[in-house]
Structure formats: C-alpha cells, structure tokens
C-alpha cells in the first residue's frame, strides 16, 4: 500500500434485504444507505455532480 493511501475497514450489521429495490425504484431516501439492488445495472450517474449543478444554477438565479 502506498503512503498516501488510507486503509478503511467496513463492518455491516443487520439484514441487507431491508433496502431491497430494483434499479428503477432507487429514490433519494436510499442515499447514504447500503442498498441491495436486484436486477442488471447497465449505467449509473454521479449524483453529487448533478446536485452541485442544480445548486449552482439556483445560486445564479437567486443572485441579481
């Protein structure tokens, strides 16, 4: 492992079926949760980038 890399450990507790959903039914309530996604995922989008764009657009509309 290189000097700049940080080793992170992840522990899971509970049932993964709690947040079971299909790729088309993932909603904002699933953010920051581990989701068991059944089906075939063919593409994903980077949510933070889209939220940042929306926030920037809102700031531009609000400023006069």
Phi, psi and omega in degrees: 000135181287165183296324185277352179277143179247130178274124180240136178256146181233129177239137180246145180220139178098190184265134176283345179284355179300319181245058177273131178203164175273158180304328181282345183255011177290129182235178182295337179293345178273356179298141180063025175232152174276123186245132173271112186254114179269137181121190182251121178267118182261335177204154178226158176237156182268105188295318183302319180298316180294319178295321179296319178297316180297317180297318179296319178297320179295319179296321180293323180288326183284320182288140183254000000 
